[in-house]
Amino acid sequence: TADDYELYISFSNAGADKWASMTRQNKGRDIAILFQGRVIAAPRVREEIKHGKCVISGKFTESEIYKLKAALEN
């Protein structure tokens, strides 16, 4: 069964600049997070994400949130 989980993400300085630009250009839209060519999450961008820190939250199983975490770490 799915529960509410949050995954906190931090970027390097270069990654933070790219992420801020991408999120600024896509406010209100869904962005796909891909792993091995498959969409594993599609969160909606609510606002520009500055300073290289953000959160993905939603209804995930424990297994799904760990898979998402592992995919983003690689």
CHARMM-style PDB file with segment names, atoms N, HN, CA, C and O in Angstrom:
ATOM      1  N   THR     1       0.841  -1.183   0.000  1.00  0.00      PROA
ATOM      2  CA  THR     1       0.000   0.000   0.000  1.00  0.00      PROA
ATOM      3  C   THR     1       0.886   1.247   0.000  1.00  0.00      PROA
ATOM      4  O   THR     1       1.965   1.253   0.594  1.00  0.00      PROA
ATOM      5  N   ALA     2       0.432   2.275  -0.655  1.00  0.00      PROA
ATOM      6  HN  ALA     2      -0.444   2.271  -1.137  1.00  0.00      PROA
ATOM      7  CA  ALA     2       1.202   3.516  -0.760  1.00  0.00      PROA
ATOM      8  C   ALA     2       0.966   4.403   0.452  1.00  0.00      PROA
ATOM      9  O   ALA     2      -0.143   4.484   0.979  1.00  0.00      PROA
ATOM     10  N   ASP     3       2.025   5.059   0.877  1.00  0.00      PROA
ATOM     11  HN  ASP     3       2.926   4.993   0.449  1.00  0.00      PROA
ATOM     12  CA  ASP     3       1.971   6.025   1.967  1.00  0.00      PROA
ATOM     13  C   ASP     3       2.600   7.317   1.471  1.00  0.00      PROA
ATOM     14  O   ASP     3       3.152   7.373   0.372  1.00  0.00      PROA
ATOM     15  N   ASP     4       2.509   8.356   2.295  1.00  0.00      PROA
ATOM     16  HN  ASP     4       2.060   8.311   3.188  1.00  0.00      PROA
ATOM     17  CA  ASP     4       3.170   9.608   1.957  1.00  0.00      PROA
ATOM     18  C   ASP     4       4.650   9.500   2.299  1.00  0.00      PROA
ATOM     19  O   ASP     4       5.017   9.256   3.448  1.00  0.00      PROA
ATOM     20  N   TYR     5       5.488   9.684   1.297  1.00  0.00      PROA
ATOM     21  HN  TYR     5       5.190   9.882   0.363  1.00  0.00      PROA
ATOM     22  CA  TYR     5       6.937   9.690   1.474  1.00  0.00      PROA
ATOM     23  C   TYR     5       7.488  10.970   0.869  1.00  0.00      PROA
ATOM     24  O   TYR     5       6.897  11.545  -0.045  1.00  0.00      PROA
ATOM     25  N   GLU     6       8.614  11.405   1.384  1.00  0.00      PROA
ATOM     26  HN  GLU     6       9.094  10.938   2.127  1.00  0.00      PROA
ATOM     27  CA  GLU     6       9.329  12.547   0.837  1.00  0.00      PROA
ATOM     28  C   GLU     6      10.771  12.143   0.593  1.00  0.00      PROA
ATOM     29  O   GLU     6      11.386  11.457   1.409  1.00  0.00      PROA
ATOM     30  N   LEU     7      11.299  12.577  -0.537  1.00  0.00      PROA
ATOM     31  HN  LEU     7      10.799  13.135  -1.200  1.00  0.00      PROA
ATOM     32  CA  LEU     7      12.692  12.324  -0.886  1.00  0.00      PROA
ATOM     33  C   LEU     7      13.371  13.674  -1.058  1.00  0.00      PROA
ATOM     34  O   LEU     7      12.994  14.455  -1.931  1.00  0.00      PROA
ATOM     35  N   TYR     8      14.368  13.947  -0.230  1.00  0.00      PROA
ATOM     36  HN  TYR     8      14.674  13.312   0.479  1.00  0.00      PROA
ATOM     37  CA  TYR     8      15.096  15.207  -0.270  1.00  0.00      PROA
ATOM     38  C   TYR     8      16.290  15.072  -1.203  1.00  0.00      PROA
ATOM     39  O   TYR     8      17.020  14.083  -1.153  1.00  0.00      PROA
ATOM     40  N   ILE     9      16.484  16.084  -2.063  1.00  0.00      PROA
ATOM     41  HN  ILE     9      15.890  16.888  -2.103  1.00  0.00      PROA
ATOM     42  CA  ILE     9      17.532  16.040  -3.072  1.00  0.00      PROA
ATOM     43  C   ILE     9      18.388  17.293  -2.957  1.00  0.00      PROA
ATOM     44  O   ILE     9      17.865  18.396  -2.797  1.00  0.00      PROA
ATOM     45  N   SER    10      19.715  17.120  -3.038  1.00  0.00      PROA
ATOM     46  HN  SER    10      20.140  16.224  -3.168  1.00  0.00      PROA
ATOM     47  CA  SER    10      20.661  18.236  -3.053  1.00  0.00      PROA
ATOM     48  C   SER    10      21.537  18.116  -4.289  1.00  0.00      PROA
ATOM     49  O   SER    10      21.983  17.024  -4.641  1.00  0.00      PROA
ATOM     50  N   PHE    11      21.780  19.243  -4.945  1.00  0.00      PROA
ATOM     51  HN  PHE    11      21.418  20.130  -4.660  1.00  0.00      PROA
ATOM     52  CA  PHE    11      22.594  19.291  -6.151  1.00  0.00      PROA
ATOM     53  C   PHE    11      23.916  19.995  -5.882  1.00  0.00      PROA
ATOM     54  O   PHE    11      24.030  20.781  -4.941  1.00  0.00      PROA
ATOM     55  N   SER    12      24.917  19.707  -6.714  1.00  0.00      PROA
ATOM     56  HN  SER    12      24.824  19.068  -7.478  1.00  0.00      PROA
ATOM     57  CA  SER    12      26.169  20.470  -6.706  1.00  0.00      PROA
ATOM     58  C   SER    12      25.855  21.892  -7.178  1.00  0.00      PROA
ATOM     59  O   SER    12      24.739  22.162  -7.623  1.00  0.00      PROA
ATOM     60  N   ASN    13      26.826  22.799  -7.085  1.00  0.00      PROA
ATOM     61  HN  ASN    13      27.733  22.580  -6.724  1.00  0.00      PROA
ATOM     62  CA  ASN    13      26.594  24.178  -7.534  1.00  0.00      PROA
ATOM     63  C   ASN    13      26.199  24.240  -9.005  1.00  0.00      PROA
ATOM     64  O   ASN    13      25.255  24.941  -9.367  1.00  0.00      PROA
ATOM     65  N   ALA    14      26.918  23.510  -9.853  1.00  0.00      PROA
ATOM     66  HN  ALA    14      27.686  22.940  -9.560  1.00  0.00      PROA
ATOM     67  CA  ALA    14      26.600  23.501 -11.289  1.00  0.00      PROA
ATOM     68  C   ALA    14      25.222  22.890 -11.534  1.00  0.00      PROA
ATOM     69  O   ALA    14      24.442  23.404 -12.335  1.00  0.00      PROA
ATOM     70  N   GLY    15      24.929  21.790 -10.839  1.00  0.00      PROA
ATOM     71  HN  GLY    15      25.563  21.372 -10.188  1.00  0.00      PROA
ATOM     72  CA  GLY    15      23.624  21.150 -10.974  1.00  0.00      PROA
ATOM     73  C   GLY    15      22.502  22.044 -10.474  1.00  0.00      PROA
ATOM     74  O   GLY    15      21.417  22.066 -11.055  1.00  0.00      PROA
ATOM     75  N   ALA    16      22.757  22.783  -9.396  1.00  0.00      PROA
ATOM     76  HN  ALA    16      23.639  22.765  -8.924  1.00  0.00      PROA
ATOM     77  CA  ALA    16      21.754  23.687  -8.838  1.00  0.00      PROA
ATOM     78  C   ALA    16      21.390  24.777  -9.836  1.00  0.00      PROA
ATOM     79  O   ALA    16      20.218  25.130  -9.968  1.00  0.00      PROA
ATOM     80  N   ASP    17      22.387  25.315 -10.541  1.00  0.00      PROA
ATOM     81  HN  ASP    17      23.339  25.029 -10.434  1.00  0.00      PROA
ATOM     82  CA  ASP    17      22.118  26.356 -11.543  1.00  0.00      PROA
ATOM     83  C   ASP    17      21.266  25.806 -12.684  1.00  0.00      PROA
ATOM     84  O   ASP    17      20.322  26.460 -13.127  1.00  0.00      PROA
ATOM     85  N   LYS    18      21.593  24.618 -13.156  1.00  0.00      PROA
ATOM     86  HN  LYS    18      22.359  24.086 -12.796  1.00  0.00      PROA
ATOM     87  CA  LYS    18      20.818  23.994 -14.244  1.00  0.00      PROA
ATOM     88  C   LYS    18      19.395  23.672 -13.780  1.00  0.00      PROA
ATOM     89  O   LYS    18      18.431  23.891 -14.514  1.00  0.00      PROA
ATOM     90  N   TRP    19      19.273  23.153 -12.558  1.00  0.00      PROA
ATOM     91  HN  TRP    19      20.056  22.976 -11.961  1.00  0.00      PROA
ATOM     92  CA  TRP    19      17.967  22.785 -12.013  1.00  0.00      PROA
ATOM     93  C   TRP    19      17.096  24.035 -11.843  1.00  0.00      PROA
ATOM     94  O   TRP    19      15.903  23.997 -12.145  1.00  0.00      PROA
ATOM     95  N   ALA    20      17.674  25.132 -11.366  1.00  0.00      PROA
ATOM     96  HN  ALA    20      18.643  25.162 -11.121  1.00  0.00      PROA
ATOM     97  CA  ALA    20      16.922  26.381 -11.200  1.00  0.00      PROA
ATOM     98  C   ALA    20      16.403  26.868 -12.550  1.00  0.00      PROA
ATOM     99  O   ALA    20      15.246  27.274 -12.661  1.00  0.00      PROA
ATOM    100  N   SER    21      17.244  26.831 -13.566  1.00  0.00      PROA
ATOM    101  HN  SER    21      18.184  26.501 -13.476  1.00  0.00      PROA
ATOM    102  CA  SER    21      16.832  27.259 -14.900  1.00  0.00      PROA
ATOM    103  C   SER    21      15.710  26.378 -15.446  1.00  0.00      PROA
ATOM    104  O   SER    21      14.713  26.880 -15.965  1.00  0.00      PROA
ATOM    105  N   MET    22      15.879  25.065 -15.325  1.00  0.00      PROA
ATOM    106  HN  MET    22      16.688  24.657 -14.903  1.00  0.00      PROA
ATOM    107  CA  MET    22      14.868  24.137 -15.840  1.00  0.00      PROA
ATOM    108  C   MET    22      13.538  24.303 -15.110  1.00  0.00      PROA
ATOM    109  O   MET    22      12.481  24.308 -15.742  1.00  0.00      PROA
ATOM    110  N   THR    23      13.582  24.437 -13.797  1.00  0.00      PROA
ATOM    111  HN  THR    23      14.440  24.433 -13.283  1.00  0.00      PROA
ATOM    112  CA  THR    23      12.326  24.563 -13.052  1.00  0.00      PROA
ATOM    113  C   THR    23      11.666  25.916 -13.298  1.00  0.00      PROA
ATOM    114  O   THR    23      10.438  26.007 -13.325  1.00  0.00      PROA
ATOM    115  N   ARG    24      12.460  26.959 -13.475  1.00  0.00      PROA
ATOM    116  HN  ARG    24      13.457  26.885 -13.452  1.00  0.00      PROA
ATOM    117  CA  ARG    24      11.915  28.294 -13.781  1.00  0.00      PROA
ATOM    118  C   ARG    24      11.147  28.245 -15.100  1.00  0.00      PROA
ATOM    119  O   ARG    24      10.083  28.851 -15.225  1.00  0.00      PROA
ATOM    120  N   GLN    25      11.686  27.525 -16.080  1.00  0.00      PROA
ATOM    121  HN  GLN    25      12.550  27.032 -15.978  1.00  0.00      PROA
ATOM    122  CA  GLN    25      11.072  27.440 -17.410  1.00  0.00      PROA
ATOM    123  C   GLN    25       9.876  26.489 -17.456  1.00  0.00      PROA
ATOM    124  O   GLN    25       9.125  26.494 -18.431  1.00  0.00      PROA
ATOM    125  N   ASN    26       9.691  25.674 -16.418  1.00  0.00      PROA
ATOM    126  HN  ASN    26      10.301  25.670 -15.626  1.00  0.00      PROA
ATOM    127  CA  ASN    26       8.640  24.642 -16.458  1.00  0.00      PROA
ATOM    128  C   ASN    26       7.678  24.703 -15.288  1.00  0.00      PROA
ATOM    129  O   ASN    26       7.086  23.686 -14.927  1.00  0.00      PROA
ATOM    130  N   LYS    27       7.506  25.883 -14.681  1.00  0.00      PROA
ATOM    131  HN  LYS    27       7.986  26.709 -14.974  1.00  0.00      PROA
ATOM    132  CA  LYS    27       6.553  26.013 -13.565  1.00  0.00      PROA
ATOM    133  C   LYS    27       5.165  25.568 -14.010  1.00  0.00      PROA
ATOM    134  O   LYS    27       4.696  25.930 -15.089  1.00  0.00      PROA
ATOM    135  N   GLY    28       4.513  24.770 -13.150  1.00  0.00      PROA
ATOM    136  HN  GLY    28       4.894  24.476 -12.274  1.00  0.00      PROA
ATOM    137  CA  GLY    28       3.166  24.289 -13.448  1.00  0.00      PROA
ATOM    138  C   GLY    28       3.115  23.065 -14.339  1.00  0.00      PROA
ATOM    139  O   GLY    28       2.030  22.562 -14.630  1.00  0.00      PROA
ATOM    140  N   ARG    29       4.256  22.579 -14.776  1.00  0.00      PROA
ATOM    141  HN  ARG    29       5.137  22.988 -14.540  1.00  0.00      PROA
ATOM    142  CA  ARG    29       4.298  21.412 -15.651  1.00  0.00      PROA
ATOM    143  C   ARG    29       4.878  20.220 -14.904  1.00  0.00      PROA
ATOM    144  O   ARG    29       5.584  20.372 -13.907  1.00  0.00      PROA
ATOM    145  N   ASP    30       4.566  19.032 -15.407  1.00  0.00      PROA
ATOM    146  HN  ASP    30       3.992  18.908 -16.217  1.00  0.00      PROA
ATOM    147  CA  ASP    30       5.154  17.812 -14.868  1.00  0.00      PROA
ATOM    148  C   ASP    30       6.507  17.588 -15.541  1.00  0.00      PROA
ATOM    149  O   ASP    30       6.677  17.868 -16.728  1.00  0.00      PROA
ATOM    150  N   ILE    31       7.464  17.080 -14.768  1.00  0.00      PROA
ATOM    151  HN  ILE    31       7.326  16.852 -13.804  1.00  0.00      PROA
ATOM    152  CA  ILE    31       8.757  16.712 -15.345  1.00  0.00      PROA
ATOM    153  C   ILE    31       8.964  15.219 -15.103  1.00  0.00      PROA
ATOM    154  O   ILE    31       8.642  14.699 -14.035  1.00  0.00      PROA
ATOM    155  N   ALA    32       9.491  14.558 -16.086  1.00  0.00      PROA
ATOM    156  HN  ALA    32       9.753  14.980 -16.953  1.00  0.00      PROA
ATOM    157  CA  ALA    32       9.712  13.117 -15.965  1.00  0.00      PROA
ATOM    158  C   ALA    32      11.108  12.844 -15.424  1.00  0.00      PROA
ATOM    159  O   ALA    32      12.090  13.445 -15.861  1.00  0.00      PROA
ATOM    160  N   ILE    33      11.178  11.931 -14.468  1.00  0.00      PROA
ATOM    161  HN  ILE    33      10.381  11.443 -14.113  1.00  0.00      PROA
ATOM    162  CA  ILE    33      12.457  11.428 -13.976  1.00  0.00      PROA
ATOM    163  C   ILE    33      12.601  10.025 -14.539  1.00  0.00      PROA
ATOM    164  O   ILE    33      11.792   9.140 -14.262  1.00  0.00      PROA
ATOM    165  N   LEU    34      13.645   9.838 -15.335  1.00  0.00      PROA
ATOM    166  HN  LEU    34      14.303  10.556 -15.560  1.00  0.00      PROA
ATOM    167  CA  LEU    34      13.843   8.572 -16.030  1.00  0.00      PROA
ATOM    168  C   LEU    34      14.951   7.758 -15.386  1.00  0.00      PROA
ATOM    169  O   LEU    34      15.941   8.299 -14.894  1.00  0.00      PROA
ATOM    170  N   PHE    35      14.762   6.450 -15.401  1.00  0.00      PROA
ATOM    171  HN  PHE    35      13.958   6.011 -15.801  1.00  0.00      PROA
ATOM    172  CA  PHE    35      15.795   5.516 -14.988  1.00  0.00      PROA
ATOM    173  C   PHE    35      15.777   4.368 -15.961  1.00  0.00      PROA
ATOM    174  O   PHE    35      14.761   3.690 -16.111  1.00  0.00      PROA
ATOM    175  N   GLN    36      16.899   4.140 -16.629  1.00  0.00      PROA
ATOM    176  HN  GLN    36      17.725   4.691 -16.507  1.00  0.00      PROA
ATOM    177  CA  GLN    36      17.016   3.095 -17.641  1.00  0.00      PROA
ATOM    178  C   GLN    36      15.897   3.203 -18.673  1.00  0.00      PROA
ATOM    179  O   GLN    36      15.304   2.201 -19.073  1.00  0.00      PROA
ATOM    180  N   GLY    37      15.619   4.435 -19.097  1.00  0.00      PROA
ATOM    181  HN  GLY    37      16.100   5.249 -18.773  1.00  0.00      PROA
ATOM    182  CA  GLY    37      14.631   4.680 -20.142  1.00  0.00      PROA
ATOM    183  C   GLY    37      13.179   4.614 -19.706  1.00  0.00      PROA
ATOM    184  O   GLY    37      12.282   4.753 -20.538  1.00  0.00      PROA
ATOM    185  N   ARG    38      12.927   4.405 -18.418  1.00  0.00      PROA
ATOM    186  HN  ARG    38      13.656   4.292 -17.742  1.00  0.00      PROA
ATOM    187  CA  ARG    38      11.548   4.321 -17.920  1.00  0.00      PROA
ATOM    188  C   ARG    38      11.267   5.489 -16.978  1.00  0.00      PROA
ATOM    189  O   ARG    38      12.123   5.880 -16.185  1.00  0.00      PROA
ATOM    190  N   VAL    39      10.057   6.042 -17.075  1.00  0.00      PROA
ATOM    191  HN  VAL    39       9.361   5.724 -17.720  1.00  0.00      PROA
ATOM    192  CA  VAL    39       9.642   7.105 -16.169  1.00  0.00      PROA
ATOM    193  C   VAL    39       9.378   6.472 -14.803  1.00  0.00      PROA
ATOM    194  O   VAL    39       8.533   5.587 -14.670  1.00  0.00      PROA
ATOM    195  N   ILE    40      10.115   6.941 -13.786  1.00  0.00      PROA
ATOM    196  HN  ILE    40      10.801   7.660 -13.894  1.00  0.00      PROA
ATOM    197  CA  ILE    40       9.908   6.383 -12.449  1.00  0.00      PROA
ATOM    198  C   ILE    40       9.198   7.375 -11.529  1.00  0.00      PROA
ATOM    199  O   ILE    40       8.743   7.011 -10.445  1.00  0.00      PROA
ATOM    200  N   ALA    41       9.108   8.621 -11.969  1.00  0.00      PROA
ATOM    201  HN  ALA    41       9.477   8.917 -12.850  1.00  0.00      PROA
ATOM    202  CA  ALA    41       8.347   9.633 -11.236  1.00  0.00      PROA
ATOM    203  C   ALA    41       8.102  10.791 -12.187  1.00  0.00      PROA
ATOM    204  O   ALA    41       8.882  11.020 -13.112  1.00  0.00      PROA
ATOM    205  N   ALA    42       7.017  11.521 -11.958  1.00  0.00      PROA
ATOM    206  HN  ALA    42       6.384  11.335 -11.207  1.00  0.00      PROA
ATOM    207  CA  ALA    42       6.698  12.680 -12.793  1.00  0.00      PROA
ATOM    208  C   ALA    42       6.106  13.776 -11.913  1.00  0.00      PROA
ATOM    209  O   ALA    42       4.914  14.072 -11.997  1.00  0.00      PROA
ATOM    210  N   PRO    43       6.942  14.376 -11.069  1.00  0.00      PROA
ATOM    211  CA  PRO    43       6.431  15.413 -10.181  1.00  0.00      PROA
ATOM    212  C   PRO    43       6.100  16.702 -10.935  1.00  0.00      PROA
ATOM    213  O   PRO    43       6.654  16.976 -12.000  1.00  0.00      PROA
ATOM    214  N   ARG    44       5.189  17.484 -10.361  1.00  0.00      PROA
ATOM    215  HN  ARG    44       4.739  17.262  -9.495  1.00  0.00      PROA
ATOM    216  CA  ARG    44       4.817  18.779 -10.924  1.00  0.00      PROA
ATOM    217  C   ARG    44       5.704  19.862 -10.315  1.00  0.00      PROA
ATOM    218  O   ARG    44       5.895  19.907  -9.100  1.00  0.00      PROA
ATOM    219  N   VAL    45       6.240  20.725 -11.158  1.00  0.00      PROA
ATOM    220  HN  VAL    45       6.085  20.689 -12.145  1.00  0.00      PROA
ATOM    221  CA  VAL    45       7.063  21.836 -10.701  1.00  0.00      PROA
ATOM    222  C   VAL    45       6.127  22.933 -10.204  1.00  0.00      PROA
ATOM    223  O   VAL    45       5.337  23.479 -10.975  1.00  0.00      PROA
ATOM    224  N   ARG    46       6.216  23.248  -8.942  1.00  0.00      PROA
ATOM    225  HN  ARG    46       6.857  22.805  -8.315  1.00  0.00      PROA
ATOM    226  CA  ARG    46       5.353  24.274  -8.360  1.00  0.00      PROA
ATOM    227  C   ARG    46       5.972  25.658  -8.434  1.00  0.00      PROA
ATOM    228  O   ARG    46       5.270  26.663  -8.553  1.00  0.00      PROA
ATOM    229  N   GLU    47       7.302  25.698  -8.360  1.00  0.00      PROA
ATOM    230  HN  GLU    47       7.872  24.882  -8.263  1.00  0.00      PROA
ATOM    231  CA  GLU    47       8.009  26.975  -8.400  1.00  0.00      PROA
ATOM    232  C   GLU    47       9.450  26.724  -8.788  1.00  0.00      PROA
ATOM    233  O   GLU    47       9.925  25.589  -8.770  1.00  0.00      PROA
ATOM    234  N   GLU    48      10.150  27.812  -9.144  1.00  0.00      PROA
ATOM    235  HN  GLU    48       9.764  28.735  -9.159  1.00  0.00      PROA
ATOM    236  CA  GLU    48      11.577  27.687  -9.426  1.00  0.00      PROA
ATOM    237  C   GLU    48      12.275  27.150  -8.179  1.00  0.00      PROA
ATOM    238  O   GLU    48      12.018  27.611  -7.067  1.00  0.00      PROA
ATOM    239  N   ILE    49      13.140  26.195  -8.370  1.00  0.00      PROA
ATOM    240  HN  ILE    49      13.348  25.821  -9.274  1.00  0.00      PROA
ATOM    241  CA  ILE    49      13.843  25.593  -7.241  1.00  0.00      PROA
ATOM    242  C   ILE    49      15.275  26.114  -7.244  1.00  0.00      PROA
ATOM    243  O   ILE    49      16.103  25.711  -8.061  1.00  0.00      PROA
ATOM    244  N   LYS    50      15.541  27.015  -6.314  1.00  0.00      PROA
ATOM    245  HN  LYS    50      14.869  27.342  -5.650  1.00  0.00      PROA
ATOM    246  CA  LYS    50      16.855  27.642  -6.201  1.00  0.00      PROA
ATOM    247  C   LYS    50      17.662  26.954  -5.101  1.00  0.00      PROA
ATOM    248  O   LYS    50      17.127  26.170  -4.316  1.00  0.00      PROA
ATOM    249  N   HSD    51      18.925  27.255  -5.061  1.00  0.00      PROA
ATOM    250  HN  HSD    51      19.360  27.892  -5.698  1.00  0.00      PROA
ATOM    251  CA  HSD    51      19.839  26.830  -3.995  1.00  0.00      PROA
ATOM    252  C   HSD    51      20.113  25.328  -3.984  1.00  0.00      PROA
ATOM    253  O   HSD    51      20.725  24.828  -3.039  1.00  0.00      PROA
ATOM    254  N   GLY    52      19.673  24.593  -5.016  1.00  0.00      PROA
ATOM    255  HN  GLY    52      19.177  24.999  -5.783  1.00  0.00      PROA
ATOM    256  CA  GLY    52      20.063  23.206  -5.158  1.00  0.00      PROA
ATOM    257  C   GLY    52      19.436  22.203  -4.216  1.00  0.00      PROA
ATOM    258  O   GLY    52      19.973  21.111  -4.030  1.00  0.00      PROA
ATOM    259  N   LYS    53      18.301  22.554  -3.613  1.00  0.00      PROA
ATOM    260  HN  LYS    53      17.864  23.441  -3.764  1.00  0.00      PROA
ATOM    261  CA  LYS    53      17.624  21.609  -2.710  1.00  0.00      PROA
ATOM    262  C   LYS    53      16.151  21.546  -3.069  1.00  0.00      PROA
ATOM    263  O   LYS    53      15.510  22.570  -3.305  1.00  0.00      PROA
ATOM    264  N   CYS    54      15.618  20.324  -3.107  1.00  0.00      PROA
ATOM    265  HN  CYS    54      16.139  19.492  -2.915  1.00  0.00      PROA
ATOM    266  CA  CYS    54      14.196  20.164  -3.394  1.00  0.00      PROA
ATOM    267  C   CYS    54      13.692  18.862  -2.780  1.00  0.00      PROA
ATOM    268  O   CYS    54      14.462  18.055  -2.259  1.00  0.00      PROA
ATOM    269  N   VAL    55      12.377  18.685  -2.859  1.00  0.00      PROA
ATOM    270  HN  VAL    55      11.752  19.341  -3.282  1.00  0.00      PROA
ATOM    271  CA  VAL    55      11.722  17.524  -2.275  1.00  0.00      PROA
ATOM    272  C   VAL    55      10.761  16.950  -3.310  1.00  0.00      PROA
ATOM    273  O   VAL    55      10.015  17.691  -3.950  1.00  0.00      PROA
ATOM    274  N   ILE    56      10.781  15.634  -3.469  1.00  0.00      PROA
ATOM    275  HN  ILE    56      11.387  15.032  -2.949  1.00  0.00      PROA
ATOM    276  CA  ILE    56       9.758  14.929  -4.232  1.00  0.00      PROA
ATOM    277  C   ILE    56       8.889  14.228  -3.204  1.00  0.00      PROA
ATOM    278  O   ILE    56       9.382  13.444  -2.393  1.00  0.00      PROA
ATOM    279  N   SER    57       7.594  14.511  -3.242  1.00  0.00      PROA
ATOM    280  HN  SER    57       7.194  15.147  -3.901  1.00  0.00      PROA
ATOM    281  CA  SER    57       6.684  13.896  -2.267  1.00  0.00      PROA
ATOM    282  C   SER    57       5.486  13.310  -2.989  1.00  0.00      PROA
ATOM    283  O   SER    57       5.153  13.707  -4.105  1.00  0.00      PROA
ATOM    284  N   GLY    58       4.852  12.365  -2.333  1.00  0.00      PROA
ATOM    285  HN  GLY    58       5.122  12.042  -1.426  1.00  0.00      PROA
ATOM    286  CA  GLY    58       3.662  11.766  -2.921  1.00  0.00      PROA
ATOM    287  C   GLY    58       3.377  10.400  -2.344  1.00  0.00      PROA
ATOM    288  O   GLY    58       4.011   9.961  -1.385  1.00  0.00      PROA
ATOM    289  N   LYS    59       2.426   9.751  -2.939  1.00  0.00      PROA
ATOM    290  HN  LYS    59       1.910  10.108  -3.718  1.00  0.00      PROA
ATOM    291  CA  LYS    59       2.020   8.413  -2.521  1.00  0.00      PROA
ATOM    292  C   LYS    59       2.935   7.388  -3.182  1.00  0.00      PROA
ATOM    293  O   LYS    59       2.802   7.090  -4.369  1.00  0.00      PROA
ATOM    294  N   PHE    60       3.851   6.864  -2.406  1.00  0.00      PROA
ATOM    295  HN  PHE    60       3.959   7.106  -1.442  1.00  0.00      PROA
ATOM    296  CA  PHE    60       4.789   5.844  -2.872  1.00  0.00      PROA
ATOM    297  C   PHE    60       4.750   4.676  -1.899  1.00  0.00      PROA
ATOM    298  O   PHE    60       4.440   4.848  -0.720  1.00  0.00      PROA
ATOM    299  N   THR    61       5.066   3.486  -2.399  1.00  0.00      PROA
ATOM    300  HN  THR    61       5.318   3.346  -3.357  1.00  0.00      PROA
ATOM    301  CA  THR    61       5.325   2.384  -1.486  1.00  0.00      PROA
ATOM    302  C   THR    61       6.754   2.561  -0.986  1.00  0.00      PROA
ATOM    303  O   THR    61       7.528   3.319  -1.571  1.00  0.00      PROA
ATOM    304  N   GLU    62       7.103   1.876   0.078  1.00  0.00      PROA
ATOM    305  HN  GLU    62       6.474   1.260   0.554  1.00  0.00      PROA
ATOM    306  CA  GLU    62       8.465   1.962   0.593  1.00  0.00      PROA
ATOM    307  C   GLU    62       9.462   1.505  -0.475  1.00  0.00      PROA
ATOM    308  O   GLU    62      10.524   2.108  -0.634  1.00  0.00      PROA
ATOM    309  N   SER    63       9.124   0.455  -1.197  1.00  0.00      PROA
ATOM    310  HN  SER    63       8.261  -0.034  -1.068  1.00  0.00      PROA
ATOM    311  CA  SER    63       9.986  -0.054  -2.251  1.00  0.00      PROA
ATOM    312  C   SER    63      10.174   0.990  -3.355  1.00  0.00      PROA
ATOM    313  O   SER    63      11.290   1.186  -3.836  1.00  0.00      PROA
ATOM    314  N   GLU    64       9.100   1.654  -3.754  1.00  0.00      PROA
ATOM    315  HN  GLU    64       8.194   1.495  -3.362  1.00  0.00      PROA
ATOM    316  CA  GLU    64       9.190   2.668  -4.810  1.00  0.00      PROA
ATOM    317  C   GLU    64      10.092   3.828  -4.402  1.00  0.00      PROA
ATOM    318  O   GLU    64      10.894   4.304  -5.206  1.00  0.00      PROA
ATOM    319  N   ILE    65       9.967   4.282  -3.164  1.00  0.00      PROA
ATOM    320  HN  ILE    65       9.316   3.895  -2.511  1.00  0.00      PROA
ATOM    321  CA  ILE    65      10.773   5.430  -2.738  1.00  0.00      PROA
ATOM    322  C   ILE    65      12.251   5.045  -2.678  1.00  0.00      PROA
ATOM    323  O   ILE    65      13.108   5.868  -3.000  1.00  0.00      PROA
ATOM    324  N   TYR    66      12.566   3.821  -2.275  1.00  0.00      PROA
ATOM    325  HN  TYR    66      11.870   3.153  -2.013  1.00  0.00      PROA
ATOM    326  CA  TYR    66      13.965   3.388  -2.270  1.00  0.00      PROA
ATOM    327  C   TYR    66      14.506   3.226  -3.691  1.00  0.00      PROA
ATOM    328  O   TYR    66      15.674   3.525  -3.941  1.00  0.00      PROA
ATOM    329  N   LYS    67      13.676   2.758  -4.622  1.00  0.00      PROA
ATOM    330  HN  LYS    67      12.728   2.515  -4.419  1.00  0.00      PROA
ATOM    331  CA  LYS    67      14.101   2.657  -6.025  1.00  0.00      PROA
ATOM    332  C   LYS    67      14.349   4.035  -6.618  1.00  0.00      PROA
ATOM    333  O   LYS    67      15.315   4.233  -7.356  1.00  0.00      PROA
ATOM    334  N   LEU    68      13.480   4.986  -6.299  1.00  0.00      PROA
ATOM    335  HN  LEU    68      12.696   4.825  -5.699  1.00  0.00      PROA
ATOM    336  CA  LEU    68      13.644   6.354  -6.770  1.00  0.00      PROA
ATOM    337  C   LEU    68      14.946   6.955  -6.220  1.00  0.00      PROA
ATOM    338  O   LEU    68      15.710   7.584  -6.951  1.00  0.00      PROA
ATOM    339  N   LYS    69      15.174   6.752  -4.947  1.00  0.00      PROA
ATOM    340  HN  LYS    69      14.553   6.240  -4.353  1.00  0.00      PROA
ATOM    341  CA  LYS    69      16.406   7.240  -4.303  1.00  0.00      PROA
ATOM    342  C   LYS    69      17.635   6.629  -4.979  1.00  0.00      PROA
ATOM    343  O   LYS    69      18.586   7.343  -5.297  1.00  0.00      PROA
ATOM    344  N   ALA    70      17.618   5.334  -5.196  1.00  0.00      PROA
ATOM    345  HN  ALA    70      16.845   4.754  -4.938  1.00  0.00      PROA
ATOM    346  CA  ALA    70      18.759   4.661  -5.821  1.00  0.00      PROA
ATOM    347  C   ALA    70      18.970   5.176  -7.256  1.00  0.00      PROA
ATOM    348  O   ALA    70      20.109   5.362  -7.682  1.00  0.00      PROA
ATOM    349  N   ALA    71      17.898   5.400  -7.985  1.00  0.00      PROA
ATOM    350  HN  ALA    71      16.973   5.248  -7.639  1.00  0.00      PROA
ATOM    351  CA  ALA    71      18.021   5.880  -9.352  1.00  0.00      PROA
ATOM    352  C   ALA    71      18.635   7.270  -9.399  1.00  0.00      PROA
ATOM    353  O   ALA    71      19.451   7.558 -10.274  1.00  0.00      PROA
ATOM    354  N   LEU    72      18.254   8.124  -8.475  1.00  0.00      PROA
ATOM    355  HN  LEU    72      17.591   7.890  -7.764  1.00  0.00      PROA
ATOM    356  CA  LEU    72      18.765   9.493  -8.461  1.00  0.00      PROA
ATOM    357  C   LEU    72      20.203   9.565  -7.963  1.00  0.00      PROA
ATOM    358  O   LEU    72      20.917  10.511  -8.294  1.00  0.00      PROA
ATOM    359  N   GLU    73      20.636   8.603  -7.190  1.00  0.00      PROA
ATOM    360  HN  GLU    73      20.055   7.835  -6.921  1.00  0.00      PROA
ATOM    361  CA  GLU    73      22.018   8.584  -6.708  1.00  0.00      PROA
ATOM    362  C   GLU    73      23.007   8.119  -7.768  1.00  0.00      PROA
ATOM    363  O   GLU    73      24.208   8.358  -7.640  1.00  0.00      PROA
ATOM    364  N   ASN    74      22.521   7.464  -8.801  1.00  0.00      PROA
ATOM    365  HN  ASN    74      21.546   7.270  -8.905  1.00  0.00      PROA
ATOM    366  CA  ASN    74      23.394   6.948  -9.865  1.00  0.00      PROA
ATOM    367  C   ASN    74      23.549   7.914 -11.008  1.00  0.00      PROA
ATOM    368  OT1 ASN    74      24.252   7.620 -11.974  1.00  0.00      PROA
TER     369      ASN     74
END
